[in-house]
Amino acid sequence: MDENKQSLPKTTSLPAYARLSINHCNLPAVILGSLTFQQHPVPLMLDGVQELHDELFSCLQRVSSRQERAIHFMDYMRSGFLLDNLDEAGFDAEQSRLKRDKADYLRILRGWMFDPDGKEAAVLKSWVESRFGLLPRNHGGPLSGYSSARYLAYLSDRAKGLYNTNGLEAQLDLLYTYCQYEVKQCYPSQTHLTLYRGINHIKEHEILEQLDKHQCILLMNNINSFTNQRERADEFGDYILESEIPLVKLLYLPDLLPGRLRGENEYIVIGGVYRVGVTTL
């Protein structure tokens, strides 16, 4: 037998316990979360977002510089969601017990990069659940059931993160759609990127199938951080996951918003079933 020939997986579908039957996307979760989708991705479109913000994307087509497009996008976000004039959106600082006036898409991204189990991360996981139908699998540990203490803590973090915010999930809708626009500009002939993720305990992850000593089929959390630098992934764990990530599953990539976020070359990746290579230091 050819040792270099890849093992064919038996498991390709997204398990029913990891998905919703409905979402706000052009494909159901059972398809977009499957191993087949990882291998053969097609564009993902959130319901109505491109159409609602058609003026923005028409303007972006006339801008050749990536940095200028980012500035245009951030200006559009400020004006479209009244981020600099929240009183016009109904925010009353005197009446608000919790100071949530700065809870916008940038704070959500920063919060995720700082703590993938915090309330900002819970908002991101909730957004993926709603828009793509992929249920979160981990928040401060495995989420094993709707009545478990850990799942209730996740719901609490989600509620705290969304409370008294201004169209926060709609902001994330537009962020994803803009990211996909930029991905097409940066990688016009590609469908995947090889990315890496460092972890400490492979057995704590949901292994659906072990293909061989160094390859397996994983059910990933519904949103995850990766990097394109293996050396950087080494700093986050003894096991290095390597996977071919569909570009259509990127919510954020480095320098998407120049000068605003300084993650460690971080790619934010929507989850599902993935074939991954596993190596150790």
NUFI-822036 format. One line per 8 residues: for each residue x, y, z of N, C-alpha, C. Coordinates in pm, 1 decimal. Layout:
# NUFI-822036
X,Y,Z,X,Y,Z,X,Y,Z  ...
This chain:
# NUFI-822036
84.6,-120.3,0.0,0.0,0.0,0.0,87.6,124.6,0.0  45.5,224.7,-72.5,118.8,350.9,-77.6,98.7,425.6,53.2  206.3,443.4,131.4,195.2,507.4,261.5,162.4,654.9,249.9  189.9,713.7,133.1,163.4,856.0,115.3,19.8,883.9,72.9  -54.1,778.1,40.4,-191.9,796.2,-2.4,-279.5,830.3,117.4  -361.3,932.6,104.7,-445.1,975.8,215.6,-555.9,874.8,242.7  -581.7,851.7,371.7,-692.1,765.3,410.5,-823.6,834.1,379.4  -919.7,755.0,333.3,-1050.6,810.4,302.2,-1138.1,807.1,426.8
-1192.8,921.4,467.0,-1274.3,924.7,588.7,-1411.1,861.5,567.8  -1462.1,799.8,673.7,-1598.2,747.2,671.8,-1696.9,853.5,720.2  -1647.0,944.0,804.5,-1731.2,1047.4,863.0,-1718.1,1175.8,782.4  -1827.0,1222.7,724.0,-1822.3,1346.6,646.7,-1929.3,1446.4,689.2  -2033.7,1399.6,754.0,-2147.6,1485.6,785.9,-2130.4,1555.7,919.9  -2192.1,1672.3,931.3,-2197.3,1743.7,1058.5,-2302.2,1677.2,1146.5  -2264.8,1631.7,1267.3,-2361.9,1563.6,1353.7,-2483.2,1651.1,1385.4  -2597.4,1586.5,1402.9,-2721.5,1659.7,1429.3,-2713.9,1740.1,1558.1
-2638.5,1690.5,1656.9,-2630.6,1761.1,1784.7,-2545.7,1888.3,1776.1  -2481.2,1911.0,1662.3,-2394.1,2028.0,1647.9,-2452.4,2132.9,1554.5  -2580.2,2121.1,1519.8,-2637.2,2214.1,1422.4,-2783.9,2242.9,1450.3  -2827.5,2355.4,1394.3,-2968.5,2391.2,1393.0,-3028.4,2353.1,1257.6  -3158.4,2338.2,1254.9,-3224.3,2302.8,1128.8,-3246.9,2424.2,1039.6  -3237.8,2544.3,1096.4,-3255.4,2666.6,1018.0,-3140.2,2761.9,1046.9  -3115.3,2852.2,954.2,-3014.4,2955.6,974.8,-3049.5,3075.8,887.8  -2956.7,3168.3,874.7,-2978.9,3288.0,792.6,-2874.1,3294.6,682.2
-2854.8,3182.5,615.4,-2750.7,3169.0,514.7,-2809.2,3097.7,393.0  -2737.8,3103.2,281.2,-2788.3,3041.2,158.9,-2775.3,2889.5,158.1  -2701.0,2832.9,254.0,-2688.7,2687.6,266.0,-2721.8,2645.2,408.3  -2784.7,2529.3,426.6,-2813.8,2482.0,562.4,-2686.9,2436.5,633.4  -2694.8,2431.8,765.6,-2578.2,2395.9,846.2,-2526.1,2256.7,813.9  -2615.3,2163.2,783.6,-2572.0,2026.1,757.2,-2478.8,2019.9,636.8  -2491.2,2115.2,545.6,-2403.0,2119.7,428.0,-2278.7,2203.0,456.2  -2295.9,2326.9,501.6,-2180.2,2415.5,517.5,-2088.4,2372.0,631.4
-2140.9,2288.5,722.1,-2057.8,2239.4,831.5,-1995.4,2104.5,806.1  -2012.6,2049.7,687.1,-1967.2,1913.6,658.4,-1822.6,1909.7,610.3  -1765.4,1790.8,613.6,-1631.0,1770.1,560.4,-1629.2,1792.3,409.5  -1735.2,1753.3,342.9,-1743.9,1774.9,198.2,-1734.2,1922.6,164.5  -1796.0,2006.8,246.9,-1788.4,2150.9,222.0,-1646.4,2201.5,243.0  -1576.8,2148.9,343.1,-1437.1,2189.6,361.6,-1356.3,2161.2,235.4  -1381.2,2048.1,174.2,-1304.1,2007.9,57.1,-1350.7,2077.0,-70.9  -1480.0,2107.8,-78.2,-1536.7,2166.4,-200.5,-1627.9,2284.0,-163.8
-1570.3,2393.6,-116.5,-1653.0,2506.1,-70.4,-1715.3,2584.4,-185.6  -1825.6,2648.1,-154.3,-1891.8,2741.6,-245.7,-1921.1,2868.2,-165.4  -1947.8,2979.7,-231.1,-1971.5,3104.5,-157.5,-2087.3,3093.2,-57.9  -2068.9,3156.4,57.4,-2172.5,3165.5,159.8,-2222.9,3309.2,164.3  -2353.1,3325.3,165.8,-2412.5,3459.0,167.4,-2516.5,3467.2,277.5  -2502.3,3566.0,362.9,-2600.1,3588.6,468.8,-2722.2,3657.7,410.5  -2837.5,3618.8,458.8,-2963.9,3665.9,402.1,-2973.3,3818.6,400.9  -2982.3,3875.7,282.0,-3014.2,4016.6,265.5,-2903.2,4115.7,291.3
-2786.2,4070.7,337.7,-2681.6,4165.8,377.5,-2623.1,4237.5,255.8  -2586.0,4162.2,154.7,-2528.5,4222.5,33.7,-2627.5,4320.0,-30.1  -2753.6,4280.4,-34.5,-2855.1,4365.1,-96.7,-2879.0,4492.7,-15.2  -2883.4,4479.2,116.7,-2909.8,4594.1,202.5,-2798.0,4697.5,194.2  -2675.4,4649.8,177.8,-2559.2,4739.3,176.9,-2495.0,4744.6,38.3  -2576.2,4733.9,-63.2,-2525.8,4733.0,-200.4,-2448.6,4860.2,-234.1  -2490.7,4972.4,-177.9,-2421.9,5099.5,-204.6,-2276.7,5094.3,-158.7  -2253.2,5033.4,-41.9,-2116.4,5020.7,8.5,-2030.1,4941.3,-88.6
-2077.7,4825.6,-130.5,-1994.8,4738.1,-213.6,-1979.0,4793.3,-355.4  -2075.3,4868.7,-400.4,-2059.3,4936.8,-529.3,-1948.4,5040.8,-521.2  -1942.0,5112.0,-409.2,-1836.1,5211.8,-389.6,-1699.2,5146.0,-377.3  -1693.6,5032.5,-307.3,-1565.6,4964.5,-287.7,-1504.5,4919.4,-420.1  -1587.8,4887.4,-515.9,-1537.2,4843.1,-645.8,-1459.0,4952.0,-718.0  -1480.8,5075.4,-678.7,-1410.6,5186.8,-743.0,-1284.7,5227.6,-667.2  -1252.3,5153.7,-559.4,-1135.1,5186.2,-477.5,-1031.4,5075.4,-495.2  -913.3,5109.8,-543.1,-811.8,5008.5,-573.6,-725.2,4972.5,-453.8
-709.6,5064.0,-358.5,-622.5,5041.0,-243.9,-696.5,4966.7,-133.0  -634.7,4859.7,-83.3,-695.8,4783.0,25.9,-712.4,4868.8,150.8  -612.4,4950.1,181.3,-620.3,5034.7,300.2,-732.0,5137.9,286.6  -747.3,5194.7,169.0,-854.5,5292.1,148.1,-991.6,5225.5,156.8  -1001.1,5102.6,108.5,-1128.5,5030.9,120.1,-1162.7,5006.5,267.2  -1060.9,4973.6,347.0,-1084.2,4951.2,490.0,-1132.4,5079.2,557.9  -1072.0,5191.5,522.6,-1115.0,5319.8,579.1,-1259.1,5349.2,538.6  -1289.7,5323.6,412.9,-1425.7,5346.3,363.8,-1525.3,5257.2,439.1
-1487.6,5131.0,460.3,-1574.3,5038.0,533.1,-1598.2,5085.6,675.8  -1492.0,5124.0,745.9,-1507.2,5166.4,885.0,-1587.6,5295.7,895.6  -1570.5,5385.9,798.8,-1653.1,5507.3,796.0,-1800.2,5471.4,776.1  -1824.2,5375.9,687.7,-1961.4,5331.7,661.5,-2023.0,5270.6,787.7  -1944.9,5192.3,860.8,-1994.4,5131.5,984.8,-2029.4,5239.5,1086.9  -1944.2,5340.9,1097.8,-1971.2,5448.0,1194.4,-2099.0,5523.6,1159.6  -2116.9,5551.3,1032.0,-2235.1,5628.2,992.4,-2360.1,5540.8,988.5  -2346.6,5419.4,936.6,-2462.9,5332.1,922.8,-2520.7,5286.7,1055.1
-2433.3,5266.6,1154.5,-2479.1,5221.0,1285.6,-2468.2,5330.1,1392.1  -2444.0,5453.7,1348.7,-2439.2,5569.8,1439.1,-2342.0,5547.2,1554.6  -2226.8,5487.0,1524.6,-2132.7,5451.1,1630.5,-2071.3,5572.8,1698.5  -2067.8,5685.4,1629.0,-2016.3,5808.5,1689.3,-2127.3,5896.9,1744.7  -2251.7,5855.9,1722.4,-2366.3,5936.3,1767.4,-2473.7,5843.5,1823.5  -2437.4,5771.1,1927.9,-2528.1,5669.3,1979.4,-2652.8,5727.7,2044.4  -2648.5,5856.0,2080.6,-2769.6,5917.7,2133.5,-2879.2,5919.6,2027.1  -2838.5,5932.4,1899.3,-2936.1,5929.6,1791.1,-2993.8,5790.0,1770.8
-2920.5,5688.8,1817.6,-2969.2,5551.1,1808.0,-3051.5,5511.7,1930.1  -3067.7,5605.9,2024.8,-3150.2,5579.7,2141.6,-3074.1,5550.1,2268.1  -2940.0,5559.1,2264.6,-2862.2,5530.8,2385.1,-2865.7,5650.2,2479.2  -2900.0,5623.8,2604.0,-2907.4,5728.3,2706.1,-2810.2,5692.8,2817.5  -2696.8,5762.4,2821.2,-2592.3,5731.5,2919.4,-2641.5,5747.1,3062.4  -2731.5,5841.5,3086.2,-2780.0,5865.4,3222.2,-2875.1,5756.0,3268.3  -2949.4,5699.1,3173.9,-3045.4,5595.6,3209.3,-2984.8,5455.4,3208.3  -2870.8,5440.7,3142.8,-2811.0,5307.9,3128.7,-2729.3,5271.6,3251.8
-2764.8,5159.3,3313.4,-2691.0,5113.5,3431.1,-2556.4,5054.0,3390.4  -2552.9,4987.2,3273.6,-2429.9,4927.4,3223.4,-2377.6,5010.3,3107.2  -2250.5,5043.3,3109.8,-2189.6,5123.4,3004.3,-2159.1,5034.0,2884.0  -2253.2,5029.2,2789.5,-2238.2,4942.1,2673.5,-2226.9,5022.0,2544.6  -2202.0,5152.5,2556.9,-2202.5,5236.1,2437.5,-2084.0,5209.0,2345.3  -1978.8,5145.0,2395.3,-1862.2,5115.3,2311.7,-1861.2,4970.8,2262.2  -1968.8,4898.6,2284.4,-1975.1,4757.8,2243.9,-2010.7,4748.9,2095.8  -1909.0,4761.5,2011.5,-1930.5,4751.6,1867.8,-1850.2,4634.4,1811.9
-1849.0,4620.9,1680.4,-1783.2,4506.6,1617.3,-1633.7,4501.6,1648.0  -1569.3,4618.2,1663.1,-1426.6,4620.3,1694.5,-1400.7,4568.4,1835.1  -1485.5,4605.8,1928.9,-1468.2,4555.3,2065.4,-1492.5,4404.7,2070.6  -1587.2,4356.0,1992.5,-1611.6,4211.8,1989.6,-1487.6,4138.1,1938.8  -1425.8,4189.8,1833.4,-1304.9,4126.1,1781.0,-1190.9,4131.8,1882.3  -1172.8,4247.5,1944.8,-1066.5,4259.6,2045.6,-1091.7,4164.7,2162.7  -1217.6,4158.2,2206.0,-1251.7,4070.2,2317.1,-1224.6,3925.0,2284.6  -1257.2,3883.7,2162.4,-1229.8,3746.1,2120.0,-1079.9,3717.7,2122.8
-1000.3,3810.2,2070.6,-855.8,3788.7,2065.3,-794.1,3784.3,2204.5  -856.0,3854.5,2299.0,-804.9,3857.3,2436.1,-849.9,3735.4,2515.4  -976.6,3694.6,2497.9,-1032.0,3584.9,2577.4,-1139.2,3511.8,2496.5  -1108.5,3394.4,2441.7,-1206.2,3320.3,2360.7,-1318.9,3257.6,2441.2  -1320.4,3283.6,2572.9,-1429.1,3233.7,2657.7,-1499.8,3346.8,2731.5  -1477.9,3470.8,2689.8,-1541.1,3585.5,2753.7,-1675.4,3619.0,2692.2  -1734.9,3729.1,2737.3,-1868.6,3763.6,2688.0,-1866.3,3807.6,2542.1  -1757.0,3871.5,2498.3,-1748.1,3906.8,2356.3,-1740.1,3780.6,2270.6
-1665.7,3681.1,2318.8,-1657.7,3554.0,2247.1,-1793.8,3485.7,2242.5  -1870.2,3496.6,2350.6,-2004.5,3437.7,2352.3,-2093.6,3503.4,2247.7  -2076.5,3633.8,2227.6,-2153.1,3703.6,2124.0,-2116.9,3649.1,1986.0  -1987.9,3629.3,1960.6,-1945.4,3574.3,1831.8,-2001.5,3434.0,1809.8  -1994.6,3350.7,1912.9,-2045.3,3213.9,1900.5,-2196.1,3214.3,1876.5  -2265.5,3304.6,1943.9,-2409.8,3316.8,1925.0,-2442.4,3364.0,1783.4  -2361.3,3456.2,1732.0,-2381.9,3505.9,1595.5,-2362.8,3393.9,1493.7  -2258.9,3312.9,1509.5,-2236.5,3199.8,1418.6,-2353.1,3101.5,1428.0
-2399.6,3077.1,1548.9,-2514.0,2987.2,1568.6,-2636.2,3037.8,1492.7  -2664.5,3166.2,1504.0,-2781.6,3224.4,1439.6,-2767.6,3228.8,1288.1  -2654.5,3276.6,1240.2,-2638.6,3299.5,1096.3,-2606.8,3173.0,1018.4  -2523.9,3085.6,1074.4,-2480.6,2967.1,1000.5,-2541.9,2837.5,1053.3  -2605.8,2843.6,1168.9,-2670.1,2724.7,1223.9,-2575.4,2627.5,1290.2  -2452.8,2671.2,1320.3,-2354.2,2585.2,1385.8,-2355.1,2613.2,1535.9  -2384.3,2512.1,1614.4,-2392.9,2530.7,1759.1,-2253.9,2537.4,1821.7  -2236.9,2621.0,1924.0,-2107.3,2625.1,1993.0,-2081.5,2493.0,2063.5
-1956.8,2449.1,2059.5,-1919.8,2323.2,2122.5,-1836.4,2344.2,2247.9  -1785.9,2466.4,2265.0,-1697.9,2491.7,2379.0,-1709.1,2637.7,2420.4  -1721.9,2659.7,2549.8,-1715.0,2795.0,2606.0,-1673.1,2780.0,2751.4  -1544.2,2796.3,2777.1,-1491.7,2768.8,2910.2,-1484.4,2620.7,2939.6  -1494.2,2538.7,2835.5,-1498.1,2393.4,2847.2,-1606.8,2339.6,2756.1  -1614.6,2207.4,2739.8,-1715.3,2148.6,2650.8,-1857.4,2182.6,2693.9  -1942.1,2215.2,2596.2,-2084.0,2241.3,2622.6,-2159.7,2111.7,2596.6  -2193.9,2042.8,2703.7,-2246.9,1907.4,2690.5,-2398.5,1899.8,2685.6
-2468.3,2000.8,2732.5,-2614.1,1993.3,2733.8,-2675.4,2127.3,2765.8  -2800.0,2147.1,2721.0,-2864.9,2276.7,2737.8,-2892.1,2311.7,2884.3  -2897.8,2212.1,2970.7,-2926.9,2239.2,3111.5,-2801.9,2238.0,3198.6  -2685.4,2218.4,3137.3,-2561.9,2211.8,3215.7,-2522.9,2350.7,3265.6  -2449.0,2353.7,3374.7,-2405.5,2480.9,3432.9,-2319.0,2559.1,3335.0  -2237.5,2488.6,3258.3,-2148.3,2556.8,3164.1,-2227.8,2620.3,3049.8  -2331.6,2550.3,3002.9,-2412.5,2607.9,2895.1,-2490.7,2729.1,2945.7  -2540.8,2721.5,3067.4,-2612.1,2835.5,3124.7,-2517.8,2954.4,3143.3
-2391.7,2926.0,3176.7,-2292.8,3033.7,3188.2,-2267.2,3097.4,3051.6  -2265.3,3014.7,2947.2,-2250.7,3067.5,2811.2,-2367.9,3159.1,2775.7  -2489.9,3116.5,2807.8,-2607.6,3199.1,2780.3,-2600.8,3331.3,2856.3  -2550.1,3325.3,2979.1,-2535.8,3447.1,3058.7,-2435.2,3542.0,2994.8  -2321.5,3488.5,2951.1,-2220.7,3571.4,2884.0,-2276.9,3631.5,2755.2  -2352.8,3552.1,2682.2,-2412.4,3600.9,2557.8,-2508.0,3716.3,2584.9  -2591.6,3700.0,2686.8,-2688.0,3805.0,2720.6,-2616.9,3932.7,2764.7  -2511.9,3917.5,2845.9,-2435.9,4034.6,2890.7,-2368.8,4104.7,2772.2
-2319.8,4024.8,2677.8,-2250.5,4082.5,2563.4,-2342.2,4155.2,2467.2  -2467.3,4110.4,2457.6,-2561.8,4170.4,2363.0,-2648.6,4278.8,2425.0  -2655.0,4281.7,2557.7,-2746.5,4374.4,2624.5,-2713.6,4520.0,2591.9  -2815.8,4594.1,2552.8,-2806.0,4738.9,2532.3,-2700.9,4776.4,2427.3  -2689.3,4694.5,2324.1,-2597.5,4725.7,2214.5,-2677.4,4770.1,2092.6  -2607.5,4824.9,1996.3,-2672.9,4885.3,1880.8,-2652.0,4800.7,1755.6  -2745.7,4710.4,1727.6,-2737.1,4629.4,1606.3,-2607.8,4550.9,1597.1  -2563.2,4494.1,1709.2,-2430.9,4432.0,1712.5,-2420.9,4313.6,1616.8
-2522.9,4230.3,1612.0,-2518.0,4115.7,1521.2,-2523.8,4160.4,1375.6  -2597.0,4267.8,1347.8,-2599.5,4322.3,1211.7,-2462.7,4378.9,1173.7  -2391.0,4434.5,1271.1,-2254.6,4480.6,1244.3,-2165.1,4362.7,1205.8  -2181.0,4250.8,1275.3,-2101.2,4132.0,1243.6,-2139.8,4074.5,1107.4  -2267.7,4084.1,1072.0,-2310.1,4042.0,937.7,-2231.4,4117.0,830.9  -2222.5,4247.3,848.7,-2155.0,4330.0,749.0,-2003.8,4307.9,753.1  -1948.7,4284.6,871.7,-1806.1,4253.6,882.9,-1772.6,4127.4,804.1  -1852.7,4021.9,820.0,-1827.8,3897.8,746.3,-1836.2,3921.7,595.8
-1937.6,3994.4,552.9,-1957.2,4017.5,409.7,-1843.2,4101.2,352.4  -1796.7,4199.6,429.4,-1682.1,4279.6,385.5,-1555.2,4194.3,381.0  -1535.4,4110.7,481.7,-1418.9,4022.1,482.9,-1417.9,3935.1,358.0  -1533.1,3881.8,321.2,-1540.1,3797.2,202.6,-1512.4,3876.6,74.9  -1553.1,4001.6,73.1,-1521.0,4087.8,-41.4,-1369.1,4102.8,-53.6  -1303.1,4127.8,59.9,-1158.2,4146.6,58.0,-1084.4,4017.0,26.2  -1137.0,3905.7,73.5,-1075.6,3776.1,43.2,-1069.9,3754.2,-108.0  -1176.7,3791.3,-176.6,-1179.5,3774.1,-322.5,-1077.2,3863.5,-391.5
-1050.5,3980.7,-331.6,-950.0,4070.0,-389.8,-808.6,4016.4,-365.8  -786.9,3959.6,-247.6,-652.2,3913.8,-210.3,-617.6,3776.9,-268.2  -718.1,3690.6,-281.5,-693.4,3552.7,-326.4,-790.4,3517.6,-439.9  -779.5,3585.2,-552.7,-879.5,3567.8,-659.1,-884.3,3427.4,-718.5  -774.3,3353.5,-711.6,-771.3,3221.0,-773.8,-762.1,3107.6,-671.9  -774.8,3139.5,-542.5,-763.3,3038.1,-438.1,-898.7,3007.8,-375.8  -908.0,2887.6,-318.8,-1026.9,2849.8,-242.5,-993.7,2819.4,-96.7  -865.4,2793.2,-66.1,-825.3,2752.6,68.3,-695.8,2822.2,109.7
-674.7,2826.3,241.0,-546.2,2863.6,299.3,-504.0,2753.0,395.7  -375.6,2723.1,399.0,-323.0,2629.8,498.3,-296.7,2707.3,626.8  -370.1,2672.7,731.6,-359.2,2744.3,858.3,-329.7,2646.7,971.5  -283.3,2703.4,1084.0,-237.3,2622.7,1196.9,-302.6,2672.1,1326.1  -317.9,2577.1,1417.8,-375.8,2610.2,1548.1,-304.5,2527.8,1654.9  -256.9,2593.4,1759.5,-190.6,2523.7,1868.3,-288.4,2489.3,1979.4  -284.0,2365.0,2026.7,-370.5,2320.4,2136.3,-287.2,2239.2,2234.8  -340.0,2221.6,2355.6,-266.5,2147.8,2458.1,-309.8,2002.4,2471.0
-439.5,1976.4,2453.1,-490.1,1841.4,2478.4,-580.0,1798.9,2362.9  -528.2,1717.5,2274.5,-604.9,1674.7,2157.9,-727.1,1592.8,2199.1  -718.5,1518.7,2309.7,-830.2,1434.2,2350.8,-948.6,1514.9,2402.9  -926.2,1642.5,2433.0,-1036.7,1727.1,2475.8,-1118.1,1778.5,2357.2  -1069.4,1755.0,2236.1,-1141.6,1795.4,2116.1,-1227.4,1679.4,2065.8  -1329.4,1711.8,1990.1,-1423.9,1610.7,1943.8,-1371.1,1544.4,1817.3  -1305.5,1431.5,1836.0,-1251.0,1355.4,1723.8,-1361.4,1263.7,1671.6  -1407.4,1290.0,1551.0,-1512.3,1207.6,1491.9,-1456.0,1080.6,1430.6
-1331.9,1089.8,1383.1,-1269.0,972.3,1321.7,-1117.8,990.3,1321.8  -1046.6,886.3,1362.3,-900.6,886.8,1357.5,-858.3,816.4,1229.4  -801.6,891.4,1135.8,-766.6,834.7,1005.7,-635.5,757.6,1011.4  -537.2,815.6,1075.9,-409.8,748.7,1099.3,-342.3,821.0,1215.0  -215.6,794.3,1234.8,-146.4,850.1,1351.1,-145.1,1002.5,1350.4  -142.8,1062.4,1232.4,-126.3,1207.0,1223.8,-242.0,1278.6,1155.5  -351.6,1210.6,1130.3,-466.0,1274.4,1065.8,-595.4,1228.6,1130.9  -687.2,1323.3,1146.6,-816.9,1288.0,1202.6,-923.5,1383.3,1150.1
-1047.7,1345.7,1173.8,-1162.0,1430.1,1141.9,-1211.3,1489.4,1273.1  -1207.4,1622.0,1282.1,-1245.7,1691.6,1404.9,-1375.1,1768.7,1384.7  -1456.0,1770.4,1490.3,-1566.6,1865.4,1497.8,-1514.4,1985.4,1575.0  -1492.2,2095.1,1504.7,-1437.0,2214.5,1566.9,-1547.1,2294.0,1636.7  -1506.1,2381.0,1727.5,-1600.2,2477.0,1784.1,-1658.2,2560.5,1669.9  -1770.6,2627.5,1693.9,-1833.1,2696.7,1580.6,-1755.6,2820.1,1535.8  -1658.2,2864.1,1614.6,-1566.0,2968.3,1570.0,-1432.0,2946.3,1640.0  -1322.1,2970.5,1566.8,-1189.1,2932.5,1614.2,-1084.2,3031.2,1564.6
-971.4,3033.0,1633.8,-857.3,3113.4,1590.9,-750.7,3024.1,1528.6  -695.9,3069.9,1416.6,-585.7,3002.3,1348.8,-479.8,3106.3,1314.4  -364.5,3058.5,1271.7,-258.5,3145.0,1221.0,-198.9,3080.8,1096.6  -133.0,3161.0,1014.7,-66.0,3104.5,897.3,81.1,3075.4,924.4  122.8,3090.6,1050.2,262.0,3066.5,1088.3,268.7,2950.8,1188.0  326.6,2839.6,1145.1,335.2,2724.1,1233.9,413.2,2756.9,1360.8  518.4,2837.5,1346.1,599.5,2874.0,1462.2,516.9,2950.3,1565.2  423.5,3030.7,1517.3,336.5,3104.7,1608.6,239.3,3011.2,1679.4
187.8,2912.7,1607.0,96.1,2815.9,1667.5,165.1,2736.2,1777.7  296.9,2713.4,1763.0,372.7,2640.1,1864.8,360.1,2703.5,2003.0  340.9,2833.8,2007.0,337.4,2905.2,2134.2,209.0,2880.6,2212.6  108.7,2820.2,2147.6,-21.5,2804.4,2212.3,-52.7,2660.4,2251.4  39.9,2568.4,2227.8,13.4,2431.3,2269.1,115.8,2333.9,2215.2  114.8,2213.2,2271.9,209.7,2109.6,2232.2,167.8,2036.8,2105.0  38.9,2044.1,2072.0,-10.9,1982.4,1949.5,-42.4,2092.2,1848.0  -3.0,2069.5,1724.6,-28.5,2165.4,1617.9,-127.7,2104.2,1519.6
-241.2,2170.8,1503.9,-338.8,2130.1,1403.3,-309.0,2204.9,1274.0  -306.6,2132.8,1164.9,-287.4,2192.3,1032.1,-406.0,2154.0,945.5  -466.3,2252.4,882.1,-585.2,2222.8,803.3,-596.2,2316.4,683.8  -662.8,2267.0,580.6,-694.7,2348.7,464.3,-828.1,2418.1,492.3  -821.8,2548.0,516.1,-939.4,2624.1,558.0,-1002.8,2691.4,436.5  -1131.3,2666.5,412.0,-1198.2,2736.4,301.4,-1200.8,2887.0,326.1  -1167.3,2962.9,225.4,-1167.5,3108.6,239.8,-1305.5,3161.5,276.4  -1410.3,3092.5,233.2,-1546.2,3140.2,260.8,-1582.5,3127.1,408.2
-1496.6,3061.4,486.3,-1523.5,3047.9,629.7,-1441.2,3144.9,714.6  -1383.8,3244.5,651.5,-1309.0,3345.7,725.9,-1400.4,3461.6,764.0  -1402.8,3492.7,892.7,-1470.5,3612.7,941.4,-1373.5,3729.5,949.8  -1246.9,3697.2,974.0,-1145.4,3801.7,988.8,-1010.8,3743.3,949.9  -927.0,3825.2,888.0,-790.4,3787.1,856.9,-698.6,3904.9,886.7  -569.1,3880.9,906.7,-478.0,3989.6,944.3,-483.0,4106.4,846.1  -477.4,4226.1,902.0,-475.5,4351.0,824.4,-605.3,4377.0,749.1  -712.2,4309.8,788.5,-841.3,4342.4,727.5,-878.8,4486.5,759.8
-846.6,4528.7,883.0,-874.7,4665.0,927.9,-743.5,4726.7,975.8  -660.6,4775.7,885.4,-526.3,4823.0,920.8,-528.2,4928.2,1030.6  -440.3,4907.7,1129.7,-424.4,5004.8,1236.5,-524.6,4994.4,1349.0  -624.7,4906.6,1336.9,-727.7,4899.0,1440.1,-714.1,4777.3,1529.5  -666.2,4666.7,1476.7,-653.3,4544.1,1555.2,-514.3,4486.7,1533.9  -454.4,4443.0,1643.0,-319.5,4388.0,1634.0,-316.5,4248.8,1696.6  -382.3,4154.2,1631.8,-375.7,4016.1,1676.3,-246.4,3952.4,1629.4  -216.5,3833.9,1680.3,-92.5,3765.3,1645.0,-110.6,3692.9,1511.8
-124.0,3770.7,1404.7,-145.0,3713.4,1272.2,-264.5,3618.5,1275.1  -371.9,3665.6,1334.2,-486.2,3579.5,1365.0,-589.6,3577.4,1253.2  -635.4,3456.3,1224.0,-746.9,3433.2,1133.8,-862.3,3379.5,1217.9  -979.8,3438.3,1204.5,-1096.9,3389.6,1277.0,-1179.1,3306.2,1179.6  -1197.1,3178.4,1215.8,-1248.9,3077.8,1123.3,-1379.4,3019.2,1176.0  -1479.5,3015.4,1091.8,-1607.6,2952.9,1125.0,-1589.8,2801.2,1125.2  -1655.7,2735.0,1219.7,-1628.0,2594.4,1245.6,-1703.2,2495.5,1159.3  -1717.6,2374.4,1214.1,-1776.7,2262.6,1142.6,-1685.6,2142.1,1150.8
-1701.6,2050.8,1056.2,-1619.1,1930.2,1049.5,-1498.9,1958.5,960.1  -1379.2,1927.2,1011.3,-1256.0,1953.3,937.5,-1164.0,1831.3,941.2  -1098.7,1809.4,830.6,-987.5,1714.7,827.6,-862.2,1790.9,868.7  -790.6,1741.1,968.2,-673.4,1811.7,1018.6,-555.6,1715.6,1031.0  -438.2,1771.4,1011.9,-316.4,1701.1,1045.8,-276.4,1737.9,1187.2  -224.0,1642.4,1262.0,-186.7,1665.0,1401.6,-40.2,1628.5,1419.3  38.9,1725.0,1463.4,179.7,1700.8,1491.2,213.1,1755.0,1629.3  326.2,1713.2,1681.9,371.8,1760.8,1812.1,504.1,1832.6,1795.4
542.2,1905.6,1899.5,667.7,1980.8,1895.7,787.2,1886.3,1891.4
